[in-house]
Amino acid sequence: MSSATAMAALLGAVFSGLAVALFLRRRWLRVAAEASALRDELARERSSRAESQAAQNARQQALFENMLEGVLLLDASGRVQFTNAACRRFFDLETDVRGHTLLEAFRCNELSAVATEASKAGRVNGRELELDGGSEARLLQVNAVALMGPEGRPDGILMVLHDATRLRQLESTRREFVANVSHELRTPLSLIKGSVETLLDGAASQPAIASKFLDIIDRHCDRLTFLIEDLLTLSRLESGQLAINYDTVPLRGHVSGVLEDFHRKADERGVRLLNEVPEGLQARADSDRLDQVLSNLVDNAIKYGRPGGAVRIEGRELPEGDLIEMSVVDDGPGIPTEAAERVFERFYRVDTARSREQGGTGLGLSIVKHIIQAHGGEVRLETAPGKGSAFRFTLPAVPLSPTGK
Ligand code: ADP
């Protein structure tokens, strides 16, 4: 082989070697780029999975924290693993109790007993716990379930705590209400029955005695009618069935109309009725319901006020907001402080015998309160023993138009 040929062969080998090397390098670079893109892709996927896991955890956390029920999770060794906000609130917990035993954390033997029972029996349903420590007395209903891990090994206890305090209060209010209604119905009914029996036993033939018993029957029939009317009104007000038909009510004229109905009763007790509401005061109110409010308050002021005294109806515009304050004021014996807080409760009376004797149902002020609240107003009592009583309530004001209407 000539040296030129050998040179050409060598150059050929070198070039083809270089070409192969270049090809391999390009190929390697492409593989490396693909591998890096794959790595990036994997990293992106991992981080988006972590983000969605974090978002899911945050959602779960928000869900637990905002639940009305308390949630408490114990681990397999009986230590607190998780508590939500409601659970911490029920027990007035201010520190982090995770890792503590149930008794250390909650200092409640009954709760520990529920956990022990759940771990033995698998679950405990509707166990009631009375908590009287902390800020207020509470009744909790506790459900607990033992959790099982893989291979059926005990893996902790989950407790859900339901605050049944309000339910219990409602139940006792309902029971008290039924007892009161039964009592209020039974008393006039037994007087009516007794009078009828006396008449049947012969009193009917003696006109003077008969009229006395007929009078008792008449009064107690009225009392039953008032009671049933008041109960129906109260029930409609409480269930929101009684619609409030708003109108513009000129108050001075309205009060005059109400007082007309009470002149005879006031005269019998020598009570003066004074309409001190200024002209031009107008409220946005249901005229019939306002009638009911004023009638109840004026009736009470005459009944329980001072014989020979005075009952004033006052009205004024309040400086704050667009409100009018109306007051029914008497100069009677007033109401003791401890009773003043309760007179708006159904069937509460300061002097039960006196109220019954006057034909009272014990529901008047409760009706007043509901009607005023339905108007968005408030009612309050200012009183002191021996200093009379002032029942004051607010209503939305209607400003006079420039034409004075
Ligand atoms: P009642 O039908 O017994 O009058 P209310 O609900 O209207 O029922 O009033 C509740 C109680 O508040 C009355 O029984 C009475 O003891 C007391 N009370 C109401 N108004 C007055 C008042 N102006 N002065 C003194 N006591 C009053």
Residues whose N, C-alpha, C, O or C-beta is under 5 A from the ligand:
A	BS01	ADP	N300 A301 Y304 G305 G334 I335 V343 Y348 R349 V350 D351 S355 G360 T361 G362 L363 G364 L365 S366 S389
